[in-house]
C-alpha cells in the first residue's frame, strides 16, 4: 500500500477486474515525472517573473483606468482613479499568475500583494502626517529661539524670531516622568500578580484592567479634577495632570506586560524552582530578565498614549506661557495642549508655532523610543557587544577565584595526627 492509499481505495482495489493507480498530482493534476515527485517551490522567495508580473499588471491597470476615465465612465477625482486602478491591477495580476501557476500559488501571491499594498498605504499615511507637520511648522522650529525660549514675550503679531516652545517641552517631560514613575512600578507589580499568582481575584482584576484600557481620556481628567482639585482643594498643576495621565497609561502597561510575562516558557521557571530558589527570586532573576524587551515595549505603548493627550492637561494643569519647573504649584502646559491652543488662533504666526510644537512632540517621542529600546536591549539570551564583554570579564574573575581557592582535601584539613600503630575508626 502506498502512502496515498485510503481504506476506500483499498476496497476498490479488491474488486475484481478493476485497476487503480496512485499518482502524485502536479500543476495540471497529473504526474509531472514518472519516476521522481514534483519539486517543492519556495513561495517566500521573490522571483524575476513575479516582479515582471507586478510591473506589467500595474502598467495595464493605469492604462485601463485612464481609458475608462476618458472614454467610458464619467469618473473624476484622484481617489476614484486610484481605487479603480488598484482593482484592475489585482485582476490583471491574477490573470498573469494563473498562466503558469496553480491555484495555491495564485492565492498566495494575491494575498502577498494585498498585504504589501496595505503596508504601503499605512506608510504613506504616516509620511503625509510627518511631512505636512514639518512643512507647516518649519517656519517656527528652524529658528534657534524656538527651542530655548517660552512665549512670555511673544504676542500673536510678533515674528518667529521671538518666543519658543521650551516651556511646553519641559512641562511635557515633567508630567510624563512623574506619570511613569508611578505607573511603571504599579503596572509591573500588577502584571506579575496576574501572570504568576492566578486566582479568582486575579481574574476580576484582569477584567477591570481590560475594561479600563478603553477608558476615555476625558474621564480620567474629570476624575482628577473632581477629586484632587475640587474635593481636596488643590490648585491646577502639573502633578494633577500627571495623576490623570497615570490613570490612562496604567491599564495599558498592565495588560501588555501581563501578555509578555505569560509568554515566558514554563520550563525556565520550573528549572529555577527545581534548583531550590523561591518564587520571588525566580521572578526577579528569570521571568523579568527573560521578558525585558517585551516589558520595555509595554512601557513605550503607555508612554506614547499618555504623552500625546490634551484633555487631561486641559482640565487639570491649565495653560501658561511661562516656564514652570515646579509640578506642585501653578499651571503647567504640555506640547499637545500648546498645539491645541495655538492652532485655534487666526494669526498665521501662532498657527506656525502650533505646528512647530507638534513637530517637537514627534521628535520627543522618537527620542524617548530610542532611549527605551537601548535600555530594553535585545531579546532573551541575546547579548550586546558590551554585554558579551561583561560576561567574559565575569568568567575570568570566576576562573581566577576558583584557581585561588584552597582545595578542602584531607591533606589540607587541620586534623589531629594519628599514630601508625593505632587503628583508624570506621
C-alpha positions, -999 to 999 in steps of 0.1 A, spaced: 0 0 0 14 34 -9 12 65 13 -17 79 -6 -39 48 -3 -70 50 18 -95 24 30 -118 34 2 -92 29 -25 -82 -4 -9 -118 -17 -12 -119 -5 -48 -86 -23 -55 -100 -56 -41 -129 -55 -66 -122 -80 -95 -115 -66 -129 -107 -30 -116 -73 -15 -119 -63 15 -97 -33 37 -99 -18 62 -74 -2 94 -88 14 124 -73 -6 154 -88 14 182 -105 2 215 -116 -21 201 -142 -34 173 -120 -12 147 -134 23 134 -126 50 158 -138 76 130 -140 71 92 -139 100 85 -115 105 115 -93 80 137 -74 73 173 -81 99 198 -68 85 219 -40 85 256 -48 96 282 -23 66 306 -20 85 331 2 112 339 -24 106 367 -49 114 357 -84 121 378 -115 88 366 -131 69 380 -101 85 414 -105 77 415 -142 41 405 -135 37 432 -109 51 458 -133 30 446 -162 -2 445 -142 4 480 -128 11 494 -163 -21 477 -177 -41 489 -147 -31 526 -151 -37 525 -189 -71 508 -185 -82 532 -158 -71 562 -179 -92 548 -208 -122 542 -186 -120 578 -173 -116 593 -208 -140 571 -229 -165 551 -208 -175 564 -174 -179 600 -162 -155 595 -133 -132 622 -119 -110 627 -89 -77 612 -79 -92 589 -52 -116 573 -76 -87 568 -101 -65 551 -75 -93 528 -63 -102 516 -99 -66 513 -109 -59 491 -78 -88 468 -85 -77 464 -122 -42 458 -110 -52 429 -88 -73 414 -116 -45 417 -142 -21 402 -117 -43 372 -110 -46 366 -148 -9 368 -153 -1 344 -124 -28 318 -135 -10 313 -168 19 295 -151 10 286 -115 -16 266 -98 -44 278 -75 -24 277 -43 3 299 -57 -22 323 -71 -39 327 -37 -5 331 -20 7 358 -44 -26 377 -43 -26 377 -5 10 389 -5 1 418 -29 -28 428 -8 -8 428 24 21 448 9 -4 472 -5 -19 478 29 16 483 43 24 509 16 -9 527 24 0 529 61 35 541 54 22 568 30 -3 580 56 24 583 82 47 600 58 20 625 49 13 634 85 50 638 93 58 658 61 27 680 65 35 688 102 72 695 95 63 716 65 38 738 83 60 741 114 93 747 97 88 784 97 89 783 135 112 755 146 140 764 122 148 794 145 171 787 174 149 807 198 120 783 193 140 756 212 152 777 242 126 804 249 90 805 261 60 825 249 60 851 277 74 879 255 58 867 222 25 881 211 2 869 182 17 895 159 54 891 168 77 874 143 91 839 146 124 852 160 106 859 193 93 831 216 95 794 216 82 761 229 108 752 255 84 757 284 59 733 269 86 707 261 98 709 297 63 706 311 57 675 289 88 658 302 80 666 338 44 653 335 53 621 317 82 615 341 60 617 371 34 595 354 59 568 345 75 569 380 41 560 394 28 537 366 58 516 359 62 500 394 25 496 399 19 483 364 47 457 366 37 445 401 1 441 390 12 423 358 34 399 378 5 393 402 -18 385 373 7 362 355 23 344 383 -4 342 410 -36 331 393 -67 332 415 -104 343 413 -94 377 425 -67 379 397 -94 372 371 -115 400 385 -85 424 384 -77 413 348 -113 421 338 -112 455 353 -79 463 336 -92 452 302 -123 475 308 -101 504 318 -80 501 287 -108 517 266 -115 544 292 -118 578 275 -90 603 285 -116 630 294 -130 607 321 -95 604 337 -92 642 336 -127 647 351 -119 622 379 -87 640 390 -105 674 386 -133 663 408 -112 646 435 -77 662 436 -88 697 427 -124 702 439 -126 676 468 -91 681 483 -88 717 473 -55 717 454 -48 740 426 -43 730 390 -8 719 385 15 696 366 12 669 393 -26 668 389 -21 663 351 4 636 359 -21 617 380 -47 618 352 -21 606 327 -11 578 351 -47 565 352 -47 564 314 -14 546 309 -16 522 338 -41 497 322 -21 497 290 12 488 308 -5 462 329 -23 445 300 8 445 277 31 434 305 7 406 315 7 392 280 45 394 278 51 377 312 27 348 303 49 341 272 79 332 293 85 294 289 73 274 319 104 252 317 126 281 327 106 288 358 104 251 366 142 247 363 148 277 386 123 263 412 140 229 409 173 244 420 157 254 453 151 291 446 120 309 459 92 320 436 100 357 440 137 351 433 126 332 402 105 361 391 133 386 397 162 366 381 144 345 355 110 359 345 117 396 344 151 394 326 137 370 300 108 394 292 128 426 295 124 436 258 87 430 259 82 449 291 100 479 275 76 477 246 47 478 271 62 509 287 67 525 253 30 519 244 19 535 277 42 565 272 30 570 236 -6 570 248 0 595 277 24 619 261 0 630 233 -31 636 254 -47 670 256 -79 668 275 -65 657 309 -40 685 308 -67 710 298 -88 701 329 -61 696 355 -30 717 345 -42 748 329 -23 769 303 7 792 307 32 809 285 59 809 312 85 784 325 72 764 355 96 739 369 75 732 400 49 705 392 31 711 425 24 748 421 9 768 393 -3 759 359 19 739 335 14 734 298 23 705 276 32 703 240 -2 687 229 -22 714 248 1 742 234 -6 728 199 -43 727 205 -43 763 218 -21 778 192 -37 763 161 -71 778 170 -56 813 166 -65 832 134 -29 845 132 -5 826 108 24 831 132 5 813 160 -6 785 137 30 780 126 41 779 163 14 753 169 26 730 141 62 736 154 51 724 188 36 693 172 69 687 154 88 690 187 64 664 202 72 640 174 109 644 179 105 640 216 85 607 212 111 594 187 140 602 212 121 585 241 115 555 219 152 552 210 162 555 247 137 529 257 149 504 230 185 510 241 176 504 278 155 474 269 183 458 249 178 427 228 158 396 233 163 369 259 197 352 256 210 377 230 238 398 244 251 431 230 288 436 225 290 453 259 271 425 275 294 399 259 324 418 272 309 419 307 301 382 306 337 374 295 351 396 323 329 379 349 340 344 336 377 355 340 370 367 375 353 334 384 382 314 369 408 334 390 387 329 421 385 292 415 422 289 410 430 308 442 405 287 462 423 263 487 410 228 480 395 210 510 413 177 507 423 156 537 459 169 534 447 204 539 424 197 568 436 206 603 431 171 618 450 156 647 478 132 638 470 95 642 499 72 653 509 44 629 500 16 653 466 30 661 436 17 641 416 43 622 380 43 633 355 35 606 
